[in-house]
Amino acid sequence: MEEHFKQSQEAFARDERALAKQLSLKGQEHKANMVRLDKVASTKIFQENNQGLMPDTVDLHGLFVPEAKIYFGNAVRGARDCGELSLHVIVGRGNHSENNIARIKPAIQEYGRSLGLDVGVDPFNNGCLVVSLDPS
């Protein structure tokens, strides 16, 4: 994808507009395929990690932050629909992230709070968040 976009820019700079357009379209095709495959992968990862979990628990390990936020929102709605008062969100500690810096945990904390939810770290497991779904 990146190579096609780079070659497209180079062709455009050489005033080879037809070739530039062709290369750009090829790059866009690769990008669309990448997005599709990322979605398939995230769905598979989420399904595997959440198999057999209770309605008050969701595991977001292995997802990219934007994907994790989508699944988190769905989990909040699902837990509320089941009458749950809290949601345990497994986010991990960041051990597998670049430089061991957690990415999902702070993003979900911020996102949950932006939704008006009380989000805290599980006192027994700092790789897990506890989200209060109490409507009061």
LODO-887494 format. One record per residue: residue number from 1; residue in one letter; x, y, z of N, C-alpha, C, CB in turn. Coordinates in pm, whole numbers, plus 50000, padded with zeros to 5 digits. Each point is the difference from the previous one (the first is absolute). Glycine has a CB too. Layout:
N
+-----+------+-------+-------+-------+-------+-------+-------+-------+-------+-------+-------+-------+-------+
: pos : code :   n.u :   n.v :   n.w :  ca.u :  ca.v :  ca.w :   c.u :   c.v :   c.w :  cb.u :  cb.v :  cb.w :
+-----+------+-------+-------+-------+-------+-------+-------+-------+-------+-------+-------+-------+-------+
: NUM :    A :     X :     Y :     Z :     X :     Y :     Z :     X :     Y :     Z :     X :     Y :     Z :
...
+-----+------+-------+-------+-------+-------+-------+-------+-------+-------+-------+-------+-------+-------+
This chain:
136
+-----+------+-------+-------+-------+-------+-------+-------+-------+-------+-------+-------+-------+-------+
: pos : code :   n.u :   n.v :   n.w :  ca.u :  ca.v :  ca.w :   c.u :   c.v :   c.w :  cb.u :  cb.v :  cb.w :
+-----+------+-------+-------+-------+-------+-------+-------+-------+-------+-------+-------+-------+-------+
:   1 :    M : 50083 : 49882 : 50000 : 49917 : 50118 : 50000 : 50088 : 50125 : 50000 : 49817 : 49874 : 50121 :
:   2 :    E : 50273 : 50133 : 49977 : 50086 : 50118 : 50011 : 50087 : 50017 : 49876 : 50001 : 49974 : 50249 :
:   3 :    E : 50046 : 49914 : 49699 : 50086 : 50006 : 49882 : 49923 : 50054 : 49879 : 50135 : 49807 : 50089 :
:   4 :    H : 49741 : 50149 : 49895 : 49918 : 50050 : 49889 : 49973 : 50150 : 50015 : 49895 : 49773 : 49977 :
:   5 :    F : 50075 : 50272 : 50145 : 49976 : 50142 : 50022 : 50126 : 50081 : 49973 : 49824 : 49944 : 50170 :
:   6 :    K : 50291 : 50003 : 49873 : 50127 : 50069 : 49976 : 50028 : 50009 : 49850 : 50087 : 49918 : 50222 :
:   7 :    Q : 49895 : 49970 : 49709 : 50024 : 49999 : 49855 : 49901 : 50093 : 49928 : 50087 : 49764 : 50015 :
:   8 :    S : 49792 : 50245 : 50036 : 49900 : 50088 : 49942 : 50044 : 50146 : 50012 : 49819 : 49835 : 50057 :
:   9 :    Q : 50232 : 50202 : 50058 : 50048 : 50137 : 50020 : 50118 : 50030 : 49909 : 49921 : 49993 : 50238 :
:  10 :    E : 50167 : 49909 : 49747 : 50116 : 50019 : 49913 : 49956 : 50016 : 49855 : 50141 : 49865 : 50158 :
:  11 :    A : 49763 : 50053 : 49798 : 49949 : 50010 : 49863 : 49931 : 50135 : 49979 : 49971 : 49749 : 49990 :
:  12 :    F : 49956 : 50297 : 50109 : 49932 : 50129 : 49991 : 50104 : 50112 : 49985 : 49807 : 49911 : 50139 :
:  13 :    A : 50302 : 50079 : 49938 : 50106 : 50101 : 49994 : 50067 : 50002 : 49863 : 50038 : 49973 : 50246 :
:  14 :    R : 49963 : 49911 : 49688 : 50058 : 49991 : 49864 : 49896 : 50036 : 49894 : 50159 : 49823 : 50080 :
:  15 :    D : 49723 : 50218 : 49964 : 49888 : 50037 : 49912 : 49945 : 49881 : 49921 : 50100 : 50228 : 49983 :
:  16 :    E : 49914 : 49652 : 50074 : 49942 : 49880 : 49942 : 49867 : 49972 : 50073 : 50232 : 49904 : 49938 :
:  17 :    R : 49670 : 50178 : 50029 : 49875 : 50001 : 50078 : 49920 : 49869 : 49988 : 49993 : 50246 : 49967 :
:  18 :    A : 50005 : 49694 : 49917 : 49925 : 49875 : 49984 : 50061 : 49889 : 50086 : 49936 : 50067 : 49764 :
:  19 :    L : 50196 : 49924 : 50234 : 50069 : 49901 : 50082 : 49979 : 50031 : 50149 : 50172 : 49965 : 49817 :
:  20 :    A : 49835 : 50163 : 50218 : 49979 : 50041 : 50139 : 49862 : 49958 : 50048 : 50156 : 50195 : 49967 :
:  21 :    K : 49745 : 49826 : 49949 : 49862 : 49963 : 50035 : 49989 : 49848 : 50018 : 49912 : 50200 : 49874 :
:  22 :    Q : 50146 : 49726 : 50035 : 49997 : 49854 : 50005 : 50066 : 49949 : 50128 : 50005 : 49991 : 49748 :
:  23 :    L : 50110 : 50063 : 50286 : 50072 : 49959 : 50120 : 49922 : 50040 : 50127 : 50218 : 50022 : 49876 :
:  24 :    S : 49722 : 50095 : 50121 : 49920 : 50045 : 50114 : 49880 : 49908 : 50022 : 50073 : 50237 : 49956 :
:  25 :    L : 49861 : 49725 : 49936 : 49886 : 49908 : 50011 : 50045 : 49865 : 50056 : 49888 : 50117 : 49807 :
:  26 :    K : 50228 : 49838 : 50151 : 50053 : 49873 : 50051 : 50029 : 50013 : 50149 : 50099 : 49946 : 49774 :
:  27 :    G : 49957 : 50167 : 50269 : 50026 : 50024 : 50141 : 49870 : 50003 : 50080 : 50205 : 50127 : 49939 :
:  28 :    Q : 49692 : 49936 : 50006 : 49870 : 50005 : 50067 : 49938 : 49861 : 50011 : 49967 : 50233 : 49914 :
:  29 :    E : 50054 : 49686 : 49986 : 49952 : 49861 : 50002 : 50068 : 49922 : 50112 : 49957 : 50010 : 49751 :
:  30 :    H : 50174 : 50008 : 50262 : 50074 : 49934 : 50108 : 49953 : 50050 : 50137 : 50199 : 49974 : 49846 :
:  31 :    K : 49775 : 50156 : 50163 : 49954 : 50057 : 50127 : 49864 : 49943 : 50039 : 50128 : 50211 : 49951 :
:  32 :    A : 49781 : 49779 : 49955 : 49868 : 49943 : 50027 : 50012 : 49855 : 50045 : 49897 : 50156 : 49830 :
:  33 :    N : 50192 : 49770 : 50107 : 50023 : 49861 : 50038 : 50058 : 49991 : 50141 : 50037 : 49940 : 49758 :
:  34 :    M : 50054 : 50151 : 50275 : 50059 : 50002 : 50133 : 49893 : 50028 : 50106 : 50218 : 50078 : 49901 :
:  35 :    V : 49695 : 50018 : 50073 : 49893 : 50033 : 50094 : 49907 : 49880 : 50019 : 50013 : 50243 : 49932 :
:  36 :    R : 49953 : 49691 : 49958 : 49913 : 49882 : 50007 : 50064 : 49888 : 50082 : 49903 : 50062 : 49777 :
:  37 :    L : 50223 : 49911 : 50197 : 50070 : 49894 : 50072 : 50020 : 50035 : 50147 : 50114 : 49938 : 49788 :
:  38 :    D : 49911 : 50190 : 50243 : 50011 : 50043 : 50140 : 49868 : 49974 : 50074 : 50169 : 50175 : 49935 :
:  39 :    K : 49719 : 49851 : 49999 : 49869 : 49979 : 50062 : 49977 : 49851 : 50025 : 49910 : 50207 : 49885 :
:  40 :    V : 50125 : 49710 : 50017 : 49987 : 49855 : 50017 : 50086 : 49953 : 50117 : 49954 : 49973 : 49753 :
:  41 :    A : 50169 : 50076 : 50254 : 50092 : 49960 : 50107 : 49948 : 50045 : 50136 : 50192 : 50012 : 49838 :
:  42 :    S : 49761 : 50112 : 50172 : 49953 : 50049 : 50130 : 49877 : 49923 : 50045 : 50092 : 50227 : 49948 :
:  43 :    T : 49821 : 49739 : 49960 : 49882 : 49921 : 50034 : 50041 : 49864 : 50054 : 49866 : 50119 : 49825 :
:  44 :    K : 50228 : 49817 : 50109 : 50048 : 49869 : 50042 : 50067 : 50007 : 50138 : 50032 : 49937 : 49758 :
:  45 :    I : 50054 : 50162 : 50261 : 50069 : 50017 : 50128 : 49897 : 50023 : 50111 : 50202 : 50096 : 49883 :
:  46 :    F : 49702 : 49992 : 50093 : 49899 : 50030 : 50101 : 49918 : 49875 : 50034 : 49990 : 50238 : 49918 :
:  47 :    Q : 49968 : 49690 : 49980 : 49920 : 49879 : 50024 : 50078 : 49897 : 50081 : 49876 : 50042 : 49786 :
:  48 :    E : 50248 : 49937 : 50178 : 50083 : 49902 : 50072 : 50020 : 50041 : 50146 : 50117 : 49944 : 49785 :
:  49 :    N : 49913 : 50184 : 50238 : 50027 : 50047 : 50136 : 49876 : 50004 : 50089 : 50185 : 50134 : 49906 :
:  50 :    N : 49698 : 49873 : 50034 : 49878 : 50019 : 50078 : 49911 : 49877 : 50005 : 50012 : 50236 : 49940 :
:  51 :    Q : 50035 : 49655 : 50004 : 49925 : 49875 : 50003 : 49979 : 49956 : 50144 : 50095 : 49935 : 49776 :
:  52 :    G : 49781 : 50046 : 50261 : 49968 : 49947 : 50131 : 50003 : 50100 : 50115 : 50089 : 49791 : 49916 :
:  53 :    L : 49936 : 50337 : 50055 : 50000 : 50099 : 50108 : 49857 : 50037 : 50040 : 50221 : 50088 : 49918 :
:  54 :    M : 49764 : 49955 : 50205 : 49870 : 50043 : 50052 : 49961 : 50134 : 49937 : 50041 : 49876 : 50219 :
:  55 :    P : 49830 : 50159 : 49783 : 49956 : 50127 : 49941 : 50058 : 50124 : 50068 : 49792 : 49884 : 49937 :
:  56 :    D : 50265 : 50097 : 50184 : 50057 : 50116 : 50070 : 50150 : 50013 : 49977 : 49823 : 49976 : 50172 :
:  57 :    T : 50230 : 49952 : 49727 : 50144 : 50003 : 49972 : 50024 : 50007 : 49850 : 50046 : 49868 : 50210 :
:  58 :    V : 50051 : 50214 : 49751 : 50041 : 50008 : 49860 : 50153 : 50007 : 49997 : 49782 : 50117 : 49931 :
:  59 :    D : 50278 : 49811 : 49975 : 50145 : 49996 : 49986 : 50039 : 50072 : 49872 : 50013 : 49780 : 50127 :
:  60 :    L : 50065 : 50327 : 49886 : 50040 : 50082 : 49885 : 50147 : 49979 : 49960 : 49830 : 50167 : 50072 :
:  61 :    H : 50234 : 49732 : 49989 : 50139 : 49967 : 49966 : 50018 : 49983 : 49849 : 50026 : 49889 : 50224 :
:  62 :    G : 50085 : 50155 : 49726 : 50038 : 49970 : 49863 : 49935 : 50088 : 49895 : 50033 : 49773 : 50075 :
:  63 :    L : 49884 : 50320 : 49965 : 49933 : 50088 : 49905 : 50074 : 50133 : 49990 : 49779 : 49889 : 50051 :
:  64 :    F : 50201 : 50180 : 49840 : 50048 : 50137 : 49990 : 49901 : 50088 : 50075 : 50115 : 49957 : 49775 :
:  65 :    V : 49930 : 50158 : 50269 : 49917 : 50088 : 50082 : 49865 : 50033 : 49933 : 50209 : 50096 : 50096 :
:  66 :    P : 49787 : 49944 : 49777 : 49868 : 50032 : 49941 : 49904 : 49880 : 50002 : 50114 : 50168 : 49853 :
:  67 :    E : 49940 : 49712 : 50124 : 49917 : 49879 : 50005 : 49952 : 49974 : 50143 : 50126 : 49903 : 49804 :
:  68 :    A : 49966 : 50112 : 50292 : 49967 : 49977 : 50140 : 49887 : 50093 : 50045 : 50236 : 49926 : 50044 :
:  69 :    K : 49767 : 50198 : 49911 : 49896 : 50096 : 50038 : 49863 : 49957 : 49946 : 50173 : 50183 : 50004 :
:  70 :    I : 49825 : 49765 : 49876 : 49874 : 49953 : 49942 : 49946 : 49882 : 50080 : 50072 : 50077 : 49771 :
:  71 :    Y : 50014 : 49826 : 50256 : 49957 : 49883 : 50076 : 49961 : 50038 : 50143 : 50150 : 49856 : 49858 :
:  72 :    F : 49919 : 50241 : 50200 : 49966 : 50047 : 50134 : 49859 : 50060 : 50001 : 50245 : 50044 : 50048 :
:  73 :    G : 49726 : 50042 : 49856 : 49866 : 50059 : 49991 : 49893 : 49895 : 49986 : 50100 : 50201 : 49897 :
:  74 :    N : 49926 : 49699 : 50020 : 49904 : 49890 : 49983 : 49983 : 49921 : 50130 : 50063 : 49984 : 49758 :
:  75 :    A : 50048 : 49995 : 50314 : 49995 : 49925 : 50126 : 49921 : 50076 : 50106 : 50220 : 49895 : 49944 :
:  76 :    V : 49797 : 50236 : 50061 : 49924 : 50082 : 50095 : 49851 : 49985 : 49973 : 50192 : 50165 : 50019 :
:  77 :    R : 49770 : 49849 : 49855 : 49857 : 49985 : 49963 : 49950 : 49860 : 50034 : 50029 : 50168 : 49814 :
:  78 :    G : 50049 : 49730 : 50153 : 49960 : 49862 : 50026 : 49985 : 49971 : 50149 : 50115 : 49934 : 49791 :
:  79 :    A : 49979 : 50114 : 50288 : 49995 : 49978 : 50145 : 49880 : 50072 : 50060 : 50250 : 49978 : 50007 :
:  80 :    R : 49724 : 50143 : 49948 : 49882 : 50073 : 50049 : 49872 : 49927 : 49962 : 50126 : 50217 : 49981 :
:  81 :    D : 49869 : 49733 : 49896 : 49881 : 49925 : 49955 : 49977 : 49876 : 50084 : 50038 : 50085 : 49768 :
:  82 :    C : 50069 : 49856 : 50284 : 49989 : 49881 : 50086 : 49975 : 50037 : 50147 : 50153 : 49879 : 49843 :
:  83 :    G : 49840 : 50250 : 50186 : 49974 : 50043 : 50137 : 50122 : 50002 : 50090 : 49776 : 49912 : 49970 :
:  84 :    E : 50342 : 50082 : 49972 : 50123 : 50001 : 50079 : 50022 : 50140 : 50059 : 50099 : 49818 : 49855 :
:  85 :    L : 49958 : 50189 : 50264 : 50029 : 50127 : 50065 : 50145 : 50044 : 49978 : 49826 : 49947 : 50170 :
:  86 :    S : 50258 : 49958 : 49788 : 50139 : 50033 : 49972 : 50051 : 49914 : 49885 : 50037 : 50067 : 50242 :
:  87 :    L : 50070 : 49977 : 49700 : 50063 : 49929 : 49889 : 50149 : 49991 : 50029 : 49823 : 50081 : 49834 :
:  88 :    H : 50230 : 49798 : 50162 : 50144 : 49979 : 50014 : 50060 : 50000 : 49860 : 49972 : 49865 : 50217 :
:  89 :    V : 50125 : 50223 : 49761 : 50060 : 50016 : 49868 : 50147 : 49961 : 50009 : 49838 : 50187 : 49939 :
:  90 :    I : 50195 : 49700 : 50001 : 50139 : 49953 : 50000 : 50074 : 50075 : 49890 : 49933 : 49768 : 50088 :
:  91 :    V : 50163 : 50313 : 49954 : 50073 : 50084 : 49906 : 50147 : 49964 : 49992 : 49838 : 50182 : 50046 :
:  92 :    G : 50209 : 49741 : 50050 : 50142 : 49964 : 50004 : 50083 : 50110 : 50063 : 49968 : 49860 : 49797 :
:  93 :    R : 50157 : 50110 : 50223 : 50091 : 50094 : 50066 : 50090 : 50071 : 49900 : 49995 : 49857 : 50203 :
:  94 :    G : 49997 : 50106 : 49672 : 50087 : 50060 : 49900 : 50129 : 49924 : 49977 : 49904 : 50216 : 50063 :
:  95 :    N : 50106 : 49663 : 49992 : 50123 : 49921 : 49987 : 50035 : 49969 : 49855 : 49951 : 49903 : 50221 :
:  96 :    H : 49949 : 50091 : 49692 : 50026 : 49966 : 49860 : 49997 : 50122 : 49909 : 49900 : 49776 : 50042 :
:  97 :    S : 50084 : 50341 : 50018 : 50000 : 50124 : 49923 : 50143 : 50048 : 49980 : 49773 : 50061 : 50092 :
:  98 :    E : 50243 : 50026 : 49810 : 50131 : 50058 : 49974 : 50049 : 50072 : 50126 : 49947 : 50024 : 49753 :
:  99 :    N : 50175 : 49949 : 50287 : 50062 : 50057 : 50121 : 49923 : 49967 : 50127 : 50089 : 50183 : 49858 :
: 100 :    N : 49829 : 49711 : 50138 : 49919 : 49957 : 50115 : 49911 : 50111 : 50055 : 50180 : 49838 : 50055 :
: 101 :    I : 49776 : 50250 : 49859 : 49911 : 50109 : 50040 : 49858 : 49963 : 49960 : 50186 : 50174 : 49974 :
: 102 :    A : 49726 : 49818 : 50127 : 49860 : 49963 : 49975 : 49935 : 50104 : 49909 : 49986 : 49884 : 50225 :
: 103 :    R : 49939 : 50069 : 49678 : 49929 : 50089 : 49908 : 49849 : 49990 : 50022 : 50188 : 49975 : 49832 :
: 104 :    I : 49764 : 49902 : 50183 : 49855 : 49979 : 50011 : 49947 : 50054 : 50133 : 50020 : 49796 : 49853 :
: 105 :    K : 50050 : 50175 : 50255 : 49952 : 50036 : 50134 : 49970 : 50150 : 50012 : 50134 : 49811 : 50093 :
: 106 :    P : 49961 : 50279 : 49878 : 49968 : 50142 : 50016 : 49894 : 50048 : 49901 : 50232 : 50034 : 50082 :
: 107 :    A : 49766 : 49907 : 49800 : 49900 : 50041 : 49901 : 49860 : 49962 : 50045 : 50170 : 49973 : 49818 :
: 108 :    I : 49815 : 49908 : 50240 : 49868 : 49956 : 50047 : 49960 : 50078 : 50124 : 50041 : 49770 : 49906 :
: 109 :    Q : 50055 : 50261 : 50182 : 49968 : 50082 : 50117 : 49945 : 50136 : 49955 : 50180 : 49883 : 50135 :
: 110 :    E : 49889 : 50179 : 49773 : 49958 : 50132 : 49951 : 49866 : 49991 : 49927 : 50241 : 50068 : 49980 :
: 111 :    Y : 49745 : 49833 : 49936 : 49876 : 49985 : 49922 : 49881 : 49972 : 50092 : 50134 : 49914 : 49805 :
: 112 :    G : 49885 : 49997 : 50293 : 49892 : 49969 : 50094 : 49957 : 50124 : 50076 : 50088 : 49768 : 50022 :
: 113 :    R : 50009 : 50310 : 50024 : 49968 : 50123 : 50073 : 49929 : 50100 : 49910 : 50198 : 49963 : 50147 :
: 114 :    S : 49840 : 50041 : 49725 : 49933 : 50092 : 49907 : 49854 : 49959 : 49978 : 50220 : 50044 : 49887 :
: 115 :    L : 49749 : 49829 : 50140 : 49863 : 49952 : 49991 : 49925 : 50018 : 50132 : 50074 : 49834 : 49827 :
: 116 :    G : 49993 : 50228 : 50271 : 49938 : 50024 : 50129 : 50005 : 49880 : 50094 : 49854 : 50161 : 49887 :
: 117 :    L : 50235 : 49745 : 50086 : 50011 : 49880 : 50082 : 50111 : 50017 : 50103 : 49916 : 49860 : 49809 :
: 118 :    D : 50066 : 50075 : 50305 : 50104 : 49996 : 50102 : 50091 : 49882 : 49965 : 49848 : 50104 : 50182 :
: 119 :    V : 50278 : 49925 : 49788 : 50095 : 49897 : 49957 : 50116 : 49998 : 50098 : 49936 : 50029 : 49756 :
: 120 :    G : 50088 : 49854 : 50304 : 50111 : 49985 : 50093 : 50081 : 49876 : 49968 : 49869 : 50119 : 50175 :
: 121 :    V : 50250 : 49877 : 49880 : 50087 : 49883 : 49982 : 49962 : 49897 : 50106 : 50191 : 50142 : 49906 :
: 122 :    D : 49796 : 49733 : 50051 : 49969 : 49890 : 50091 : 50112 : 49993 : 50105 : 49873 : 49870 : 49818 :
: 123 :    P : 50093 : 50137 : 50312 : 50104 : 49999 : 50103 : 50078 : 49868 : 50007 : 49859 : 50160 : 50127 :
: 124 :    F : 50087 : 49734 : 49814 : 50067 : 49870 : 50004 : 50076 : 49969 : 49871 : 49823 : 49922 : 50157 :
: 125 :    N : 50156 : 50161 : 49738 : 50062 : 49972 : 49871 : 50010 : 50132 : 49923 : 49907 : 49762 : 49996 :
: 126 :    N : 50213 : 50296 : 49996 : 50011 : 50130 : 49933 : 49992 : 49991 : 49848 : 50137 : 50075 : 50191 :
: 127 :    G : 49843 : 49806 : 49756 : 49976 : 49982 : 49857 : 49851 : 49989 : 49970 : 50221 : 49886 : 49979 :
: 128 :    C : 49699 : 50151 : 50120 : 49855 : 49991 : 49985 : 49936 : 50128 : 50055 : 50007 : 49746 : 50018 :
: 129 :    L : 49894 : 50303 : 49912 : 49924 : 50117 : 50045 : 49864 : 49953 : 50048 : 50121 : 50152 : 49838 :
: 130 :    V : 49823 : 49922 : 50257 : 49865 : 49975 : 50046 : 49919 : 50125 : 49968 : 50077 : 49840 : 50186 :
: 131 :    V : 49819 : 50140 : 49735 : 49916 : 50111 : 49955 : 49865 : 49989 : 50067 : 50120 : 50011 : 49779 :
: 132 :    S : 49840 : 50094 : 50290 : 49871 : 50001 : 50066 : 49893 : 50037 : 49899 : 50106 : 50062 : 50220 :
: 133 :    L : 49792 : 49852 : 49771 : 49890 : 50024 : 49905 : 49876 : 50048 : 50072 : 50093 : 49825 : 49848 :
: 134 :    D : 49920 : 50200 : 50281 : 49887 : 50044 : 50081 : 49947 : 50132 : 49941 : 50096 : 49887 : 50210 :
: 135 :    P : 49775 : 50115 : 49752 : 49943 : 50118 : 49936 : 49985 : 50120 : 50091 : 49883 : 49845 : 49852 :
: 136 :    S : 50136 : 50139 : 50279 : 49979 : 50115 : 50090 : 50113 : 50099 : 49997 : 49869 : 49852 : 50145 :
+-----+------+-------+-------+-------+-------+-------+-------+-------+-------+-------+-------+-------+-------+
